């Protein structure tokens, strides 16, 4: 009779919180373990723009998840000389990691946001991904209100990659998620990254169409609005729709999906995602694009949505929604406080005299400058 071999767990300290993980666990996964045990610690988890746990080989490209390793391990207490990507760096016993507690990490993350936005167009008002875009969340949490880049943005020729998927290459951040998805879900991938350097782009060879049974999953894994659903294009804003969990008997996939309603109309079908925005079960194109009637599905109930998300805007009472504090933090760090100590004047004559006085002072300043 074979004895069960107990795996020794590794102890890692992440932003002052100690957690035990199995060997082979990355720093990112250890941070997520902390947040899963205590939802109030969700802000400690490094952002991920390219890492996607269900996709083997993903991670290490966007540098959004860089952290500081202040102590390599219990055996070697020296710090790592540079910031490391938490999504591909394995945890070691006794490792001490600094994320939001390290100013250098936050400053580097701010630079990464600026880098990712260099060529990204200001399409948020018309982009179908708005409201559930990871780049939006990343920029709000770690970006600045101004950009130093003054050159022309990179542009690409438009490519038609099929009847279901709309490609906007100008929005792409080259995370490679869609490439890994096609590699690992389909037998024959027909799209990939063409070109090198600044000319790199997602496309198909000789204008081929992406038409395999699971091609629609590239829409769900895309963190930005580079790959969107043509059947949902410009139909509705995500915060005006109501997500419902549903399932059906399907001979190609699990059939577990999220239906997005506008009134009584199903306007979109997506795969279900976990709290990290990662697909739990892949779905086929039949479920995604062809089954858009309530009669095709068995409804399970409303999808659980984080109350901090804009998707929940029309689902909860206003007094139960926690207002995001990123706007206040941004204003405090980059703008001067407004002096509200002056009295509120409504007398017409006083307002007139103050206007004349202000104009006189402005004219004096101009004459001095001349």
RASUL-V823197 format. One record per residue. N is the residue number from 1. RES is the residue in three letters. SS is DSSP state (2 for helix, 1 for strand, 0 for the rest). PHI is phi in radians with two decimals (none if undefined). OMEGA is omega in whole degrees, 0 to 359 (999 if undefined). Layout:
BEGIN
N,RES,SS,PHI,OMEGA  N,RES,SS,PHI,OMEGA
END
This chain:
BEGIN
1,UNK,0,none,183  2,UNK,0,-1.38,178  3,UNK,0,-1.47,177  4,UNK,0,-1.25,180  5,UNK,0,-1.58,181  6,UNK,0,-1.48,180  7,UNK,0,-1.35,178  8,UNK,0,-1.28,180  9,UNK,0,-1.43,179  10,UNK,1,-1.74,177  11,UNK,1,-1.74,179  12,UNK,1,-2.24,178  13,UNK,1,-1.83,183  14,UNK,1,-2.05,183  15,UNK,0,0.89,177  16,UNK,0,1.46,180  17,UNK,1,-1.87,181  18,UNK,1,-1.57,180  19,UNK,1,-2.49,178  20,UNK,1,-1.79,182  21,UNK,1,-2.35,179  22,UNK,0,-1.39,175  23,UNK,0,-1.02,183  24,UNK,0,1.64,178  25,UNK,0,-1.44,178  26,UNK,1,-1.45,178  27,UNK,2,-1.08,178  28,UNK,2,-1.04,181  29,UNK,2,-1.15,177  30,UNK,2,-1.16,178  31,UNK,2,-1.13,178  32,UNK,2,-1.14,178  33,UNK,2,-1.08,179  34,UNK,2,-1.13,182  35,UNK,2,-1.18,179  36,UNK,2,-1.20,178  37,UNK,2,-1.38,181  38,UNK,0,-2.45,185  39,UNK,2,-1.07,181  40,UNK,2,-1.23,180  41,UNK,2,-1.71,182  42,UNK,2,-1.09,181  43,UNK,2,-1.22,180  44,UNK,2,-1.37,185  45,UNK,0,-1.25,179  46,UNK,0,-1.09,177  47,UNK,0,-1.20,180  48,UNK,0,-2.33,178  49,UNK,0,-1.83,180  50,UNK,0,-2.09,180  51,UNK,0,-1.21,180  52,UNK,0,-2.59,189  53,UNK,0,-0.91,180  54,UNK,0,-1.15,183  55,UNK,0,-1.77,180  56,UNK,0,-1.17,178  57,UNK,0,1.63,181  58,UNK,0,-1.32,177  59,UNK,0,1.88,175  60,UNK,0,1.46,184  61,UNK,0,-1.94,187  62,UNK,0,-1.55,181  63,UNK,0,1.12,179  64,UNK,0,-1.29,187  65,UNK,0,-1.79,181  66,UNK,1,-1.04,178  67,UNK,1,-2.37,178  68,UNK,1,-1.79,174  69,UNK,1,-1.66,183  70,UNK,1,-1.35,177  71,UNK,1,-2.52,185  72,UNK,0,-1.12,180  73,UNK,0,-2.97,178  74,UNK,0,-1.20,180  75,UNK,0,-1.38,180  76,UNK,0,-2.16,187  77,UNK,0,-1.45,180  78,UNK,0,-1.19,176  79,UNK,0,-1.32,174  80,UNK,0,-1.27,189  81,UNK,0,-1.14,182  82,UNK,0,-2.23,174  83,UNK,0,-1.14,184  84,UNK,1,-2.13,176  85,UNK,1,-1.26,185  86,UNK,0,-1.22,185  87,UNK,0,-1.34,181  88,UNK,0,-2.18,179  89,UNK,0,-1.65,183  90,UNK,1,-1.32,178  91,UNK,0,-1.30,177  92,UNK,0,-2.12,181  93,UNK,0,-1.12,181  94,UNK,0,1.53,181  95,UNK,1,-1.19,177  96,UNK,1,-2.08,185  97,UNK,1,-2.08,177  98,UNK,1,-2.04,180  99,UNK,0,-2.08,181  100,UNK,0,-1.29,179  101,UNK,0,-1.49,182  102,UNK,0,-1.89,181  103,UNK,2,-1.06,181  104,UNK,2,-1.13,179  105,UNK,2,-1.16,181  106,UNK,2,-1.16,179  107,UNK,2,-1.19,178  108,UNK,2,-1.15,180  109,UNK,2,-1.15,177  110,UNK,2,-1.11,178  111,UNK,2,-1.20,178  112,UNK,2,-1.13,177  113,UNK,2,-1.04,180  114,UNK,2,-1.08,179  115,UNK,2,-1.14,181  116,UNK,2,-1.16,182  117,UNK,0,-1.60,182  118,UNK,0,-0.95,184  119,UNK,0,-1.92,182  120,UNK,0,-1.41,181  121,UNK,0,-1.29,177  122,UNK,0,-1.46,183  123,UNK,0,-1.75,186  124,UNK,0,-0.91,180  125,UNK,0,-1.12,182  126,UNK,0,-2.10,185  127,UNK,0,-1.45,180  128,UNK,0,-1.21,181  129,UNK,0,-1.45,183  130,UNK,0,-1.00,182  131,UNK,0,1.75,176  132,UNK,0,-2.38,183  133,UNK,0,-1.63,180  134,UNK,2,-1.20,178  135,UNK,2,-1.21,174  136,UNK,2,-1.04,180  137,UNK,2,-1.07,180  138,UNK,2,-1.10,181  139,UNK,2,-1.19,178  140,UNK,2,-1.12,185  141,UNK,2,-1.38,189  142,UNK,2,-2.26,184  143,UNK,0,-1.54,177  144,UNK,0,-2.00,184  145,UNK,0,-1.46,182  146,UNK,0,-2.28,179  147,UNK,0,-2.23,183  148,UNK,0,-1.56,184  149,UNK,0,-1.23,184  150,UNK,0,-2.09,183  151,UNK,0,-1.43,177  152,UNK,0,-1.23,179  153,UNK,0,-1.32,179  154,UNK,0,-1.22,179  155,UNK,0,-2.25,180  156,UNK,0,-2.40,173  157,UNK,0,-1.27,181  158,UNK,0,-1.31,179  159,UNK,0,-2.16,176  160,UNK,0,-1.63,183  161,UNK,0,-1.90,175  162,UNK,0,2.35,185  163,UNK,0,-1.38,187  164,UNK,0,-1.91,188  165,UNK,1,-2.03,177  166,UNK,1,-1.78,180  167,UNK,1,-1.79,173  168,UNK,0,-2.04,187  169,UNK,2,-1.17,181  170,UNK,2,-1.14,180  171,UNK,2,-1.60,187  172,UNK,0,-1.23,176  173,UNK,0,-1.94,177  174,UNK,0,0.96,178  175,UNK,0,-1.47,178  176,UNK,0,1.27,181  177,UNK,2,-1.05,183  178,UNK,2,-1.14,179  179,UNK,2,-1.20,178  180,UNK,2,-1.10,179  181,UNK,2,-1.07,180  182,UNK,2,-1.15,180  183,UNK,2,-1.13,189  184,UNK,2,-1.67,180  185,UNK,2,-1.87,185  186,UNK,0,-2.07,182  187,UNK,0,-1.42,183  188,UNK,0,-2.49,178  189,UNK,0,-1.38,182  190,UNK,0,-2.02,178  191,UNK,1,-2.24,180  192,UNK,1,-3.08,179  193,UNK,1,-1.62,178  194,UNK,1,-1.83,179  195,UNK,0,1.46,181  196,UNK,0,-2.35,176  197,UNK,2,1.03,183  198,UNK,2,-1.21,181  199,UNK,2,-1.64,181  200,UNK,0,-1.13,179  201,UNK,1,-2.69,174  202,UNK,1,-1.46,180  203,UNK,1,-2.84,176  204,UNK,1,-1.94,182  205,UNK,2,-1.37,180  206,UNK,2,0.95,173  207,UNK,2,0.95,177  208,UNK,0,-1.28,181  209,UNK,0,-1.67,176  210,UNK,0,-1.50,189  211,UNK,0,-2.36,178  212,UNK,0,-1.38,189  213,UNK,0,-1.17,183  214,UNK,0,-2.08,183  215,UNK,0,-1.15,183  216,UNK,0,-1.14,181  217,UNK,2,-1.20,177  218,UNK,2,-1.15,177  219,UNK,2,-1.19,183  220,UNK,2,-1.21,184  221,UNK,2,-1.47,182  222,UNK,0,-1.16,182  223,UNK,0,-1.36,180  224,UNK,0,-2.15,182  225,UNK,0,-1.71,182  226,UNK,0,-1.28,179  227,UNK,1,-2.13,183  228,UNK,1,-2.22,183  229,UNK,1,-1.43,179  230,UNK,2,-1.13,181  231,UNK,2,-1.29,180  232,UNK,2,-1.89,189  233,UNK,0,-1.00,176  234,UNK,0,1.05,182  235,UNK,0,-1.44,187  236,UNK,0,-2.89,171  237,UNK,0,-1.50,187  238,UNK,2,-1.11,181  239,UNK,2,-1.37,174  240,UNK,2,-1.69,181  241,UNK,0,-1.87,184  242,UNK,1,-2.10,181  243,UNK,1,-1.47,178  244,UNK,1,-2.32,174  245,UNK,1,-1.35,181  246,UNK,1,-2.65,177  247,UNK,1,-2.62,176  248,UNK,0,-2.66,176  249,UNK,0,-1.37,181  250,UNK,0,-2.25,181  251,UNK,0,-1.49,181  252,UNK,0,-1.90,184  253,UNK,0,-2.45,181  254,UNK,0,-1.23,180  255,UNK,0,1.37,178  256,UNK,1,-1.63,188  257,UNK,1,-2.42,169  258,UNK,1,-2.05,177  259,UNK,1,-1.63,180  260,UNK,1,-1.91,185  261,UNK,1,-1.77,164  262,UNK,1,-2.13,189  263,UNK,0,1.21,178  264,UNK,0,-1.82,183  265,UNK,1,-1.70,174  266,UNK,1,-1.46,184  267,UNK,1,-1.75,181  268,UNK,1,-2.79,175  269,UNK,1,-2.24,179  270,UNK,1,-2.29,173  271,UNK,1,-1.28,178  272,UNK,0,-1.31,181  273,UNK,1,-2.17,177  274,UNK,0,-1.55,185  275,UNK,0,-1.18,179  276,UNK,0,-1.69,179  277,UNK,0,1.34,181  278,UNK,0,-1.83,181  279,UNK,1,-1.15,179  280,UNK,0,-1.52,179  281,UNK,0,-2.39,181  282,UNK,0,-1.24,180  283,UNK,0,-2.12,183  284,UNK,0,-1.55,180  285,UNK,2,-1.19,178  286,UNK,2,-1.10,179  287,UNK,2,-1.16,187  288,UNK,2,-1.32,190  289,UNK,2,-1.89,189  290,UNK,2,-1.89,182  291,UNK,0,-1.88,184  292,UNK,0,-2.14,173  293,UNK,0,-2.20,180  294,UNK,2,-1.03,181  295,UNK,2,-1.15,180  296,UNK,2,-1.41,190  297,UNK,0,-2.25,170  298,UNK,1,-1.84,183  299,UNK,1,-1.33,180  300,UNK,1,-1.82,181  301,UNK,1,2.50,181  302,UNK,1,-1.10,176  303,UNK,0,-1.22,178  304,UNK,0,-1.28,183  305,UNK,0,-2.08,177  306,UNK,0,-1.10,184  307,UNK,0,-1.22,176  308,UNK,0,-1.39,182  309,UNK,0,-1.43,177  310,UNK,2,-1.18,179  311,UNK,2,-1.11,182  312,UNK,2,-1.50,186  313,UNK,2,-1.00,182  314,UNK,2,-1.81,184  315,UNK,0,-1.90,182  316,UNK,0,-2.27,175  317,UNK,0,-1.14,184  318,UNK,2,-1.06,183  319,UNK,2,-1.38,178  320,UNK,2,-1.85,181  321,UNK,0,-1.60,178  322,UNK,0,-1.36,181  323,UNK,0,-1.24,178  324,UNK,0,-1.08,183  325,UNK,0,-1.75,183  326,UNK,2,-1.12,180  327,UNK,2,-1.14,179  328,UNK,2,-1.18,179  329,UNK,2,-1.15,179  330,UNK,2,-1.13,180  331,UNK,2,-1.14,180  332,UNK,2,-1.17,184  333,UNK,2,-1.53,188  334,UNK,2,-2.18,182  335,UNK,0,-2.28,177  336,UNK,0,-1.37,178  337,UNK,0,-1.23,180  338,UNK,0,-1.44,179  339,UNK,0,-1.37,181  340,UNK,0,-1.80,183  341,UNK,0,-1.39,181  342,UNK,0,-1.22,182  343,UNK,0,-1.21,179  344,UNK,0,-1.47,187  345,UNK,0,-1.81,178  346,UNK,0,-2.09,181  347,UNK,0,-1.21,185  348,UNK,2,-1.05,182  349,UNK,2,-1.15,179  350,UNK,2,-1.13,178  351,UNK,2,-1.06,180  352,UNK,2,-1.11,180  353,UNK,2,-1.12,178  354,UNK,2,-1.12,178  355,UNK,2,-1.13,178  356,UNK,2,-1.10,180  357,UNK,2,-1.14,179  358,UNK,2,-1.15,177  359,UNK,2,-1.11,179  360,UNK,2,-1.11,179  361,UNK,2,-1.14,179  362,UNK,2,-1.14,178  363,UNK,2,-1.13,178  364,UNK,2,-1.12,178  365,UNK,2,-1.12,180  366,UNK,2,-1.14,180  367,UNK,2,-1.17,179  368,UNK,2,-1.19,180  369,UNK,2,-1.18,178  370,UNK,0,-1.18,999
END
